[in-house]
Amino acid sequence: MKMIKLPTLDFEQRIKQELEENPALESGKESDSLEEQDNLDQANDYDDNEHIEAEDINVDEYLSDDDIPEYRTKSNNYSDDDQQKVIPVAAETSLSQHLINQLYGFRFDNQELEIAEFLIGSIDDSGYLRRELSQIVDDLAFTQNIMVDLETVERVLKQIQQLDPSGIGARDLQECLSIQLHRKDKNKDQICARSIIDNHFDLFSKKHYERLMTKLHITEGQLKAAIGEIERLNPKPGSSFAGQNKNIEQVIPDFTLSIIDGELELKLNGRNVPELHVSQSYNEMLKGYKAATEKSKAQHDAVMFIKQKLDAAKWFIEAVQQRQQTLLLTMSAILEHQKDYFLSGDDRDLKPMILKDIADEIGMDVSTISRVANGKYIDTPYGTKILKSFFSESMTNDQGEEISTREIKTILQILIDKEDKKKPITDEQLAMELKKEGYLIARRTVAKYREQLDIPVARLRKQL
């Protein structure tokens, strides 16, 4: 069950760990020599919990000249055709170092330089200084032994705010936008934009455009031009800098889906998973033990160790095979249940589906299906999707048919995309539009789905 839960990258690490810890488990293709064709017999019926003495071990159970099916001793979960792509990692300068390098263009004394470096170290990844300057004054005193007043820290901060990227070191969004605007050329639109940000930021953020035009004595065209200048600014100047040295999350799909002649073809990703088999050298050790006429205590102890490692290797190979089979079985059931969606790629073709539906279909426990779906991805012709996105609750339309809540969200998104941005549709109006489409949904439910789609309220969607 633990193996099933692992996504592809973690599963690869688990394979490597087991290969390092168990010398009886090997990877790669076995030799074709006749001497190494003697496979290990898997059919031992002893109770794992029972204490077994070395003298009780039947070595013949581990040595056999019979032909053992290949799947019993090897995990065929890797293809030579699978590509092993290596993603290059660029060596870059961090944002902090980029800012510190620019400090040498200013005339700072030693104390001011230390304050500047401390302030830069307090800037977050978005480029903002989120802490109060009074707190920074205290930190400088207690951690750096620098006694300085608030005015000095603020003066140094103003110098930092002149660095690139523009807007860095701001304490809030208003200051960030203001810094960027004041570094631009002075034209009519720029002057109007500065006045909006510096003096009427609350009205601007709440999109009270009529009141803004009245306050500034400007036309709608002039306001639209000024807002256009503001929209070209960067609200997160730190994130635009390439040298963040962040850990980039790499999504490796666990499944690959292809559509060939109108039929779905599913493949399990076997990337970097080697062929696994039991070590032939341990096979030879057991042969030597069997052939020996006199068996010493040391030999008995060695056989006990060999037996333990062989059992662990066989168990691991079987666990890998069961994992692959369970993943394929579960994903195949999901494909069958959502066949219309996978053929079209249209979210409106998604059927209501919960974990229990798939569990009942393949005769497994709901917890097993949950482990398979959690953190797994599938590469489809429509992009890489997380398996959990195919599961959704159901609602009933005016025809009495069960529909997926994902379908309703898709239609809700389409309605908002098509709305007149000068007069956005309210949640109540959206509920009425959905009712016309046959979806009987309350306004509260519309608001919940809209928030889940990360769509703001109608007032904040308004545009000139």
Protein Blocks (a to p, Z undefined) as FASTA:
>chain_A
ZZmmpcfklmmmmmmmmmmmmmkbcedjddfbfklmpccdfbbcbdfkbccdfklpcfkl
mgcfbdcdfklmcccfbcfklccddddddddddfklmmmmmmmmpccdfklmmmmmmmmm
mpcfkopafbcfklmmmmmmmmnopacdfklmmmmmmmmmmpccehihiabfklmmmmmm
mmpccdfklmmmmmmmmmmmmmmmnopaklmmmmnopafklmmmmmmmmmmpcfblmlmp
mklopacdddddfbdcddeehiacddddfehiacddddfklmmmmmmmmmpmbdcfklmm
mmmmmmmmmmmmmmmmmmmmmmmmmmmmmmmmmmmmmmmmmmnopaklpccddfklmmmm
nopafklmmmmmnopacddfkbpcdfklmgccddddfkopacdfklmmmmmmmmmmmpcf
klccdfklmmmmmmmnopacdfklmmmmmmmnopacfklmpcZZ
